[in-house]
Amino acid sequence: MIDSVTRTVGGPKGRWAAGPGRHRRWLVVAAVVALLVQMAVAMVTTAVEQTPTIDEPVYVGTAVDSLHHHRVRYNPEHPPLGKLIIAAGAALARPHLDAAFTGDQTALGRQVLYASGNDPWRLMLCARLPMIALTLLFGLVVFAFARELTGPVGGAVALALYTFSPDIIAHGSLATLDVPAAGFLLTSVWLLWRARRRPRRYLPLAGVALGAALATKMSMLAAVPVLLLLAVLSVWYARRTHARTPRGHARSLGIGVAAALAVALIAVAVVWSVYFLVDPRLRWTPTGPVPVVHGLRGLAVDLLPLPEAYRDGTRVQFGFEYDTWHGFLLGHRYLGSLWYYLPVALLVKTPLGMLALWAAGTAVMLVVPRLRPAAPYVLIPAAVLLLAALDGARNLGVRYAIFLPMFLAVAAAGLMAVRRRWAYGATPVLVLFVAVSSLRTYPYYLPYSNEAFGGPSRTHLRLHDSNVDWGQDLGRLADRLRERYRGERIWLVYKGSGVPSAYGIHASDPRRARPEEVRGLLVVSDSSIAQATGRLAALIDGSEPIDEVGHSITLYRR
């Protein structure tokens, strides 16, 4: 991959002119390797130290079930590809599963991790490793895409923003589906860009990558019309020399539409293949209720040329959108959703230097003539996905917009196409600012917020759920209790999927006791603090904060 996106420089002086070119090439290679290594270290450290987040046990349990029973049964709201990737890692731990288990997907996750004789630490690390590897590979896609637009220095800038993104590090180190879905989609867009010169080679590959994105998360469906239009645009550009007459333009357009249909068919075939890979008989019996979806959404689901399990999963996702969720933004609780939630959350959780480079790179891509042809490929898919996310009912984290740090890293590289001293001077300074901000939060990437909002220790005052506290610090809490509070009475309100007793935490729920009985150490997840009302709020108000763990759990003395 690296060799394919570097360039040997020659000149009239033969091998003497090639020397500096080779030197620059190796500098670029060294920069790429160094950036990916530091990202790998950050993600592996995070994967080793964190206990399961709220969503991970369901995905790992479903992956183990598919390993043992070769069926699509649990977690239909997400297609199987991401869980197959998780299964490839989980298989290294040789997980056991009770053949008589009959519970729901939440119980399945707990059964696999804590009640089947498996080592939860080892199983979770094995499940996360394939996602870490994928995240690193997507970094090469970011580099290659930006390098083709702006040169090797621009590629290095884009890769630096990607590898230092706290959100990508945080979610790329988990056995979840947000990063792989966004990465596959970015790969498809990059291949569509390359198809402008070689459509026969790259359009089928773009269809495969699009199918992989759709087979990982259903939210990627919103980008399908955009990518098919980009396929038409790529074919039209590739045939522009043959389209000098109205008839030629019409023929090029027709060929482009046919090519886009071929891309769509390949993507559909990939989705079907993933379901066949899990279960060649395509058995599907829902383990829970599937909501009825009416109107245009229902019609669109019915028309999807995809397996029944996929269509039912889409209905489940729409069912989530019909629910009313509890939100928390900038210290205020609310019911429902706010359209501006994601923009504000992104302002809080994105490094300041990265925000500046995103804005500048987007402006340059729209203004500089040589970059303008790439704008539809880089900016429009991200904009469409963001608009779809803004309309969502679940204000639960910037992970719903994890595609932005990928696409806008490529856009930010556009500054290297500006032949101005300020661009060459400001860009490395801002990249360094991003790097320092990211490294300072190590290894607590999930609760990251930038300096303008007080840093990771203050994130819980402004956001909740996967932005700060997703249940990831149960193991760290166990270590803290053993080190500093051994022998004390523990009262615990934990928001997560982990089982405290599995990590040596033996605690009582203060919400089930009379207030006067709650004495000793009160431990509360920050997401629970954000949504605290009634008895829990009164207990917190009557306690003194004395410690915190991972910027996601607060310890009080009563």
RODO-397444 format. One record per residue (C-alpha): residue in three letters; x, y, z. Coordinates in steps of 0.2 Angstrom, whole numbers, padded with zeros to 4 digits, always signed. Layout:
alaXYZ/...
This chain:
met+0000+0000+0000/ile+0014+0012+0005/asp+0024+0009-0010/ser+0009+0011-0022/val+0006+0029-0015/thr+0024+0035-0015/arg+0034+0042-0030/thr+0051+0040-0036/val+0058+0057-0043/gly+0069+0057-0058/gly+0076+0071-0068/pro+0089+0076-0082/lys+0103+0072-0071/gly+0099+0054-0069/arg+0103+0045-0053/trp+0109+0061-0045/ala+0092+0069-0047/ala+0084+0053-0040/gly+0093+0054-0024/pro+0083+0068-0015/gly+0067+0060-0022/arg+0071+0043-0014/his+0076+0052+0002/arg+0059+0061+0003/arg+0050+0045-0001/trp+0058+0036+0014/leu+0054+0051+0025/val+0036+0049+0020/val+0037+0030+0023/ala+0045+0033+0040/ala+0031+0046+0045/val+0017+0034+0040/val+0025+0020+0050/ala+0028+0031+0065/leu+0010+0038+0065/leu+0002+0020+0063/val+0014+0013+0077/gln+0009+0027+0090/met-0010+0024+0085/ala-0008+0005+0087/val+0001+0007+0104/ala-0013+0019+0110/met-0027+0007+0104/val-0019-0009+0111/thr-0016+0000+0128/thr-0034+0005+0128/ala-0041-0012+0123/val-0030-0020+0137/glu-0035-0009+0151/gln-0054-0006+0147/thr-0068-0018+0153/pro-0083-0021+0141/thr-0092-0005+0136/ile-0111-0006+0135/asp-0113-0012+0117/glu-0098-0024+0116/pro-0105-0039+0126/val-0120-0040+0114/tyr-0108-0040+0099/val-0096-0053+0106/gly-0110-0064+0112/thr-0118-0064+0095/ala-0101-0067+0087/val-0098-0082+0098/asp-0116-0089+0095/ser-0112-0088+0076/leu-0096-0098+0079/his-0105-0111+0088/his-0122-0112+0079/his-0119-0104+0062/arg-0135-0094+0063/val-0142-0076+0062/arg-0152-0075+0078/tyr-0147-0062+0089/asn-0144-0043+0087/pro-0153-0042+0070/glu-0153-0023+0071/his-0135-0024+0064/pro-0129-0035+0050/pro-0117-0049+0053/leu-0101-0043+0045/gly-0094-0033+0059/lys-0098-0047+0071/leu-0090-0060+0059/ile-0074-0049+0061/ile-0076-0049+0080/ala-0079-0068+0079/ala-0062-0070+0070/gly-0053-0063+0085/ala-0064-0071+0098/ala-0061-0088+0090/leu-0043-0086+0096/ala-0049-0087+0114/arg-0059-0103+0111/pro-0074-0097+0119/his-0087-0108+0127/leu-0106-0106+0126/asp-0119-0115+0135/ala-0129-0125+0122/ala-0145-0124+0132/phe-0145-0105+0133/thr-0162-0097+0128/gly-0161-0079+0134/asp-0161-0062+0124/gln-0145-0054+0117/thr-0141-0044+0133/ala-0141-0060+0143/leu-0131-0069+0130/gly-0117-0056+0131/arg-0116-0059+0150/gln-0118-0077+0148/val-0103-0078+0136/leu-0092-0066+0146/tyr-0096-0071+0164/ala-0105-0087+0165/ser-0098-0099+0153/gly-0080-0101+0160/asn-0072-0089+0148/asp-0059-0076+0154/pro-0068-0060+0150/trp-0051-0050+0149/arg-0044-0062+0136/leu-0060-0064+0126/met-0063-0045+0125/leu-0045-0042+0120/cys-0046-0055+0106/ala-0062-0048+0100/arg-0055-0031+0099/leu-0039-0035+0090/pro-0047-0037+0072/met-0055-0020+0074/ile-0039-0012+0079/ala-0031-0020+0064/leu-0045-0013+0053/thr-0043+0004+0060/leu-0025+0005+0056/leu-0029-0001+0038/phe-0042+0013+0036/gly-0028+0025+0041/leu-0018+0019+0025/val-0034+0023+0015/val-0035+0040+0022/phe-0016+0043+0018/ala-0018+0036+0000/phe-0034+0046-0003/ala-0026+0062+0003/arg-0009+0059-0005/glu-0018+0057-0022/leu-0026+0074-0020/thr-0012+0084-0013/gly+0004+0074-0013/pro+0014+0065+0001/val+0015+0079+0013/gly-0004+0081+0012/gly-0006+0062+0014/ala+0005+0063+0030/val-0006+0078+0037/ala-0022+0068+0034/leu-0015+0052+0042/ala-0008+0062+0057/leu-0026+0069+0060/tyr-0033+0052+0058/thr-0021+0043+0070/phe-0022+0057+0083/ser-0041+0058+0083/pro-0046+0053+0101/asp-0063+0047+0095/ile-0056+0036+0082/ile-0043+0029+0094/ala-0057+0027+0107/his-0069+0018+0096/gly-0057+0009+0085/ser-0050+0000+0100/leu-0067-0008+0104/ala-0077-0023+0097/thr-0090-0011+0090/leu-0096-0007+0073/asp-0095+0012+0070/val-0077+0013+0064/pro-0077-0002+0052/ala-0094+0004+0044/ala-0087+0021+0041/gly-0070+0015+0036/phe-0078+0003+0023/leu-0088+0018+0016/leu-0073+0029+0015/thr-0064+0015+0006/ser-0078+0014-0007/val-0077+0033-0010/trp-0059+0032-0012/leu-0061+0018-0025/leu-0074+0028-0034/trp-0062+0043-0035/arg-0049+0031-0043/ala-0062+0025-0055/arg-0061+0042-0064/arg-0046+0035-0072/arg-0049+0016-0072/pro-0067+0013-0070/arg-0066-0006-0075/arg-0054-0009-0061/tyr-0060+0001-0047/leu-0079+0002-0049/pro-0081-0017-0044/leu-0070-0014-0029/ala-0080+0001-0024/gly-0096-0010-0025/val-0087-0023-0013/ala-0082-0009-0001/leu-0100-0002-0001/gly-0107-0019+0002/ala-0095-0021+0017/ala-0101-0005+0024/leu-0120-0010+0022/ala-0116-0027+0029/thr-0109-0019+0045/lys-0121-0005+0049/met-0138-0001+0042/ser-0135+0018+0044/met-0124+0017+0029/leu-0139+0015+0018/ala-0141+0034+0019/ala-0125+0036+0008/val-0130+0024-0005/pro-0139+0036-0017/val-0124+0048-0016/leu-0111+0034-0020/leu-0121+0028-0035/leu-0121+0046-0041/leu-0103+0047-0039/ala-0101+0031-0049/val-0110+0039-0063/leu-0099+0055-0061/ser-0083+0044-0062/val-0088+0035-0077/trp-0093+0051-0086/tyr-0076+0059-0081/ala-0067+0043-0088/arg-0076+0045-0104/arg-0075+0064-0106/thr-0064+0062-0121/his-0077+0052-0130/ala-0091+0064-0126/arg-0088+0079-0137/thr-0106+0078-0145/pro-0123+0078-0137/arg-0124+0059-0143/gly-0108+0056-0134/his-0114+0064-0118/ala-0130+0054-0118/arg-0120+0038-0121/ser-0108+0042-0107/leu-0122+0046-0096/gly-0131+0029-0100/ile-0115+0020-0097/gly-0112+0028-0081/val-0130+0024-0075/ala-0127+0006-0080/ala-0110+0006-0070/ala-0119+0013-0055/leu-0132-0001-0056/ala-0118-0014-0057/val-0110-0006-0041/ala-0127-0007-0032/leu-0129-0026-0038/ile-0111-0030-0032/ala-0115-0021-0015/val-0131-0031-0013/ala-0122-0047-0018/val-0109-0044-0004/val-0123-0042+0009/trp-0131-0058+0004/ser-0114-0067+0004/val-0111-0061+0022/tyr-0128-0069+0028/phe-0124-0085+0018/leu-0107-0085+0026/val-0115-0085+0043/asp-0129-0098+0039/pro-0130-0105+0021/arg-0149-0110+0025/leu-0153-0092+0029/arg-0163-0097+0044/trp-0171-0082+0053/thr-0183-0082+0067/pro-0184-0066+0077/thr-0180-0068+0096/gly-0190-0052+0100/pro-0203-0041+0093/val-0201-0033+0076/pro-0210-0016+0075/val-0221-0012+0061/val-0215+0002+0050/his-0227+0012+0041/gly-0226+0026+0027/leu-0212+0029+0016/arg-0200+0021+0028/gly-0210+0005+0028/leu-0211+0005+0009/ala-0192+0008+0007/val-0189-0007+0019/asp-0201-0018+0010/leu-0192-0014-0007/leu-0174-0018-0001/pro-0167-0032-0011/leu-0159-0039+0004/pro-0162-0054+0016/glu-0177-0054+0027/ala-0166-0053+0043/tyr-0158-0037+0036/arg-0175-0030+0033/asp-0182-0034+0050/gly-0166-0027+0057/thr-0169-0011+0048/arg-0187-0011+0056/val-0179-0013+0073/gln-0168+0002+0070/phe-0183+0013+0065/gly-0192+0006+0080/phe-0177+0014+0090/glu-0180+0030+0081/tyr-0199+0030+0087/asp-0193+0029+0105/thr-0190+0044+0117/trp-0173+0044+0124/his-0165+0054+0138/gly-0152+0066+0133/phe-0139+0077+0142/leu-0130+0091+0134/leu-0120+0105+0142/gly-0126+0101+0159/his-0144+0100+0155/arg-0155+0084+0155/tyr-0169+0083+0142/leu-0181+0071+0134/gly-0181+0067+0115/ser-0168+0074+0103/leu-0160+0090+0099/trp-0155+0093+0081/tyr-0140+0103+0086/tyr-0134+0089+0098/leu-0120+0082+0087/pro-0113+0098+0081/val-0111+0104+0099/ala-0104+0087+0105/leu-0092+0087+0091/leu-0086+0105+0096/val-0083+0098+0113/lys-0074+0082+0109/thr-0064+0087+0094/pro-0046+0094+0096/leu-0046+0113+0093/gly-0032+0111+0080/met-0042+0098+0071/leu-0058+0109+0070/ala-0047+0123+0062/leu-0040+0111+0049/trp-0056+0103+0045/ala-0064+0121+0042/ala-0049+0127+0032/gly-0047+0111+0022/thr-0066+0111+0017/ala-0065+0129+0012/val-0049+0126+0001/met-0057+0110-0007/leu-0072+0121-0012/val-0061+0136-0019/val-0045+0129-0026/pro-0049+0123-0044/arg-0037+0108-0044/leu-0046+0101-0028/arg-0064+0106-0033/pro-0067+0090-0043/ala-0064+0080-0027/ala-0076+0090-0016/pro-0091+0079-0021/tyr-0082+0063-0016/val-0075+0070+0001/leu-0088+0082+0007/ile-0105+0076+0000/pro-0106+0058+0008/ala-0100+0065+0025/ala-0113+0079+0024/val-0127+0067+0019/leu-0123+0055+0033/leu-0122+0070+0046/leu-0139+0076+0041/ala-0146+0059+0043/ala-0138+0057+0060/leu-0144+0075+0065/asp-0162+0068+0062/gly-0159+0053+0073/ala-0168+0051+0090/arg-0153+0045+0100/asn-0142+0058+0107/leu-0129+0046+0114/gly-0112+0051+0107/val-0101+0057+0093/arg-0099+0039+0087/tyr-0114+0042+0077/ala-0103+0054+0067/ile-0087+0044+0067/phe-0086+0046+0049/leu-0082+0064+0050/pro-0064+0063+0057/met-0060+0051+0042/phe-0067+0061+0028/leu-0062+0078+0035/ala-0044+0072+0038/val-0044+0070+0019/ala-0051+0087+0016/ala-0039+0095+0028/ala-0024+0089+0018/gly-0031+0102+0004/leu-0021+0115+0014/met-0005+0108+0006/ala-0012+0113-0011/val-0012+0131-0006/arg+0004+0139-0012/arg+0005+0151+0003/arg+0018+0153+0017/trp+0004+0154+0030/ala-0003+0137+0025/tyr+0014+0129+0026/gly+0017+0137+0042/ala+0000+0135+0051/thr-0003+0117+0046/pro+0011+0109+0055/val+0008+0120+0071/leu-0010+0114+0071/val-0006+0096+0068/leu+0006+0097+0083/phe-0007+0105+0093/val-0019+0090+0089/ala-0005+0078+0093/val-0001+0086+0110/ser-0020+0087+0115/ser-0022+0068+0110/leu-0007+0062+0119/arg-0011+0071+0135/thr-0028+0061+0136/tyr-0019+0045+0135/pro-0025+0032+0139/tyr-0042+0039+0143/tyr-0048+0043+0125/leu-0067+0039+0127/pro-0070+0054+0139/tyr-0059+0066+0129/ser-0064+0084+0127/asn-0053+0098+0121/glu-0045+0112+0131/ala-0059+0125+0128/phe-0071+0113+0138/gly-0059+0109+0151/gly-0051+0092+0145/pro-0056+0074+0149/ser-0059+0078+0168/arg-0073+0090+0164/thr-0082+0080+0149/his-0095+0072+0161/leu-0101+0090+0165/arg-0107+0092+0147/leu-0110+0075+0139/his-0114+0058+0144/asp-0115+0040+0138/ser-0102+0035+0125/asn-0095+0052+0125/val-0088+0049+0142/asp-0094+0035+0152/trp-0099+0019+0143/gly-0095+0007+0157/gln-0077+0005+0152/asp-0069+0008+0168/leu-0075-0006+0179/gly-0058-0015+0180/arg-0050+0002+0184/leu-0062+0004+0198/ala-0059-0013+0205/asp-0040-0008+0206/arg-0043+0008+0214/leu-0054+0001+0227/arg-0041-0012+0231/glu-0027+0000+0232/arg-0036+0014+0242/tyr-0052+0009+0250/arg-0049-0009+0255/gly-0062-0015+0268/glu-0074-0001+0266/arg-0093-0003+0263/ile-0096+0000+0244/trp-0112+0007+0237/leu-0112+0006+0218/val-0123+0014+0204/tyr-0114+0007+0188/lys-0120+0011+0171/gly-0113-0003+0160/ser-0114-0021+0154/gly-0100-0027+0165/val-0103-0038+0180/pro-0095-0029+0195/ser-0093-0046+0205/ala-0083-0053+0191/tyr-0069-0040+0194/gly-0069-0042+0213/ile-0081-0028+0217/his-0094-0032+0230/ala-0106-0018+0232/ser-0124-0014+0236/asp-0136-0003+0226/pro-0140+0013+0237/arg-0156+0016+0228/arg-0163+0000+0236/ala-0159+0005+0254/arg-0165+0019+0265/pro-0155+0035+0264/glu-0149+0034+0282/glu-0142+0017+0279/val-0130+0023+0265/arg-0114+0026+0274/gly-0096+0023+0267/leu-0091+0025+0249/leu-0104+0029+0236/val-0098+0025+0219/val-0108+0032+0204/ser-0105+0031+0185/asp-0104+0049+0178/ser-0118+0044+0165/ser-0129+0040+0180/ile-0124+0056+0188/ala-0129+0066+0173/gln-0147+0058+0173/ala-0149+0057+0192/thr-0166+0062+0199/gly-0175+0058+0215/arg-0166+0047+0228/leu-0150+0045+0218/ala-0149+0064+0216/ala-0152+0067+0235/leu-0139+0054+0239/ile-0126+0063+0228/asp-0131+0080+0235/gly-0128+0074+0252/ser-0111+0067+0248/glu-0093+0074+0246/pro-0083+0069+0230/ile-0066+0062+0235/asp-0060+0053+0220/glu-0063+0048+0202/val-0058+0034+0190/gly-0054+0036+0172/his-0064+0052+0171/ser-0080+0042+0170/ile-0084+0036+0188/thr-0085+0047+0203/leu-0082+0042+0221/tyr-0091+0050+0236/arg-0089+0049+0254/arg-0105+0048+0265/
